[in-house]
Amino acid sequence: MAVVTFTQENFDQEVLKSSDIAIVDFWATWCGPCKMFSPIIDEIAEENHPGLKVGKVNVDEQPDLAGQYRVMSIPTLLVFKGGKVVATSVGVQSKKAVLDMVEKAR
């Protein structure tokens, strides 16, 4: 499954109303750590974990979403379940750390 690009227009349907757990990576093109973290997120998406949706929010293109979730530093990763944030991390994380966050949310 490919990484979904989340926007103000699709966030409600894709994340908040989804029955799946959603990983949302807040990033920007100019962010060095984001470029390091991106392949990890892409790999998790490509592995097709059942009940898991993986996507990204470009903070430059979606400043309202970044503001709504008080994203101050990037990369910031939010894990959503049932429309609520159940886990948060800031900075580059290992693949294992991200998957552990998802498992705790299940």
C-alpha positions in Angstrom: 0.0 0.0 0.0 1.3 3.4 -0.9 1.8 6.3 1.5 -1.3 8.5 1.5 -0.9 12.3 1.2 -3.2 13.8 3.9 -4.6 17.2 3.3 -7.2 19.5 5.0 -9.7 18.1 2.5 -9.2 14.4 3.1 -7.9 14.3 6.7 -11.3 13.9 8.3 -12.3 10.9 6.1 -8.9 9.3 5.8 -7.8 9.6 9.5 -10.4 10.8 11.9 -13.3 8.7 10.6 -11.2 5.7 9.6 -11.6 2.4 11.4 -7.9 1.8 10.8 -5.1 3.0 13.0 -3.4 5.8 11.1 0.3 6.9 11.3 0.6 10.6 10.2 4.1 11.9 9.5 4.3 15.7 9.5 7.3 16.8 7.3 8.6 19.4 4.9 10.8 19.2 1.8 13.6 21.4 3.4 13.8 19.3 6.6 17.0 17.1 6.7 15.8 14.8 9.5 12.5 14.4 7.6 14.4 13.1 4.6 16.1 10.5 6.8 12.8 9.5 8.4 10.8 9.3 5.1 12.2 5.9 3.9 11.2 4.3 7.2 7.6 5.5 6.8 7.6 4.4 3.2 8.8 1.0 4.1 6.1 0.5 6.8 3.4 1.6 4.2 4.7 -0.9 1.6 4.6 -3.8 4.1 0.8 -3.7 4.1 0.1 -4.0 7.8 -3.6 -5.0 8.3 -5.6 -2.3 9.8 -2.9 0.4 9.4 -3.0 3.4 7.2 0.2 5.4 6.7 0.4 8.9 5.4 2.2 12.2 5.4 1.3 15.9 5.9 3.5 18.5 4.3 3.5 21.3 6.9 4.2 24.0 4.2 1.2 22.9 2.2 -1.1 22.2 5.1 -0.2 24.7 7.8 -3.7 24.5 9.3 -3.4 20.8 10.0 0.0 21.3 11.5 -1.4 24.1 13.7 -4.4 22.1 14.7 -2.2 19.3 16.1 0.4 21.8 17.6 3.2 20.5 15.5 6.2 22.7 16.5 9.1 20.5 15.3 9.4 18.1 12.4 9.4 15.3 11.7 6.5 14.7 14.1 4.7 11.4 14.0 1.1 11.1 15.4 -0.7 7.8 15.8 -4.5 8.0 15.5 -7.0 5.5 16.7 -10.8 6.2 16.7 -10.2 9.8 15.6 -7.9 10.6 18.6 -4.2 10.9 18.9 -3.0 8.0 21.0 0.8 8.4 20.5 3.3 11.1 19.5 6.9 11.2 18.7 9.2 14.0 17.5 12.4 13.5 15.6 13.7 10.5 13.6 12.6 7.2 15.0 13.6 3.7 14.2 11.3 1.4 12.3 10.9 -0.7 15.4 10.0 2.3 17.6 7.3 3.3 15.1 5.9 -0.2 14.9 5.9 -0.4 18.7 3.8 2.8 18.9 1.3 1.2 16.5 1.2 -2.1 18.5 0.5 -0.2 21.7 -2.4 1.6 20.0 -4.0 -1.7 18.9 
